[in-house]
Amino acid sequence: MTLQSQQPPGGARNGYRVLIFDWDGTLVDSITSIVDCTLATIRELALGEPPVSGIRDGIGLGLRESVERLAPDCDEELFQQIISVYRRHWLATYGRRAGLVPGARATLEELGRDGYQLAVATAKSRSGLDRDRERLGMNGFFRSTRTVSEAPSKPDPKMILDIVEALDAHPDETLMIGDTTHDLEMAHNAGVAAVAVCSGSQSRQRLEQATALACLDSVAELPAWLGGRATGPERWEKRQ
């Protein structure tokens, strides 16, 4: 069942028609699972013990980009080993632990009823996103999705630009919502506005230093923030 409304676009109130969401850390509470899976992979391959902060900092990038941050001297053979072991651990254990961020489903339902076109731009692979959507019952929400299987890793803007084109929209009426500076930089590179959420891998302090209109605790606050954009200043607006 599709939850998108037949009403006029919600952006008629506040200028936004398309809302593009990151996946991990924004809609799905998966950061702990990703960190634990990465540590299990590194330990199995006896590659040392990287700081958790380094692992968290790479979340939101593609797997190759994340691995290169942790192991800059990694050759192709080792990279393929890492990917194989990581995916085995993820499918067997860690991926099954990740549920939705509290309030995410209700938020998407409300935004769909309000007429927004919803989309996803994620560092997951196509198979990974499709598997998550099926497992979490999230197949009816999104008009368009893009992954690193179809576009370069963030902060390259192609995922956003592809979605904007697919939905016959314009960057000026598009809003990106994400939990990392990778999301915010991608939005900036695509010429679209962005809102940060503090439910993922990076701290509020770090997100507030980036080019976001606001920093929300989670996506559950997004409908109220969007409503505030139509009626006046909101308490979440960044101080200039």
C-alpha positions, 0 to 999 in steps of 0.5 A: 500500500502506498502512503503518498497522498493525492493532495497538492504537494506539502511544499506549497506551504513551505517551499519543499516538495521532495524530502530525501532521507539518508537510511542508516542513522536517520531512519534506521537505528543501525549505528551500533550494529554497523560498528559491532559488525566492523569490529567483528570483521577486523578481529576475524581478519586480525587487522588490529583494533581501530578506534570506534570513533574512526568507524563511526566517522566512516558511516554514511560513505560507501564500503570501499571509502569506509575501508580506505579510511580505516586501512589506507594501505588496503590492496584489492585482495584484502578489500574483497576479504573484508567485504566478504567477511563483513557481509557474512557477519551482517547477514547472519547477525548484526543486520537483523538487530537494526530497527527503525528510529523511534517515530520514523514510521509515523513521521513518514506516514504523516509526511506522505499524507501531507503530500510530500514526495519521499525518497532515499539516498543511501550508502547502502548497496541496492541489495542491502537497501531492498533487503532492509525495506522488505524486513522493516516493512518500508516498501510503500513509502518512497517514490525514488531511491538511490544507492551506491550501486547506482551512483558514487559515494557521498558527498558526490551529488549524483544520488540527489540529482538523480532523484530530483530528475526522476521526480521532475523536481527542482533543487530549490524545492528539495530537502535532504535529511541526514545524520552525518556531514557526508549527507550535508556535504552531498546536499550542498554539492547538489545545491539543495537545503539540508536538515541534520538529525542527531540520531546517528553516528555524529555528534550534535556539535559536529553537525551544527558546524556544517551547512544545515538549516537545523539540527533536530533530535530525530526525524520525529521532529521533522513534521513540526519543523516543516510546519514551523517553516510555514508559520515562522521561526522555529526553536530548532533553527541554527543560530547564525 
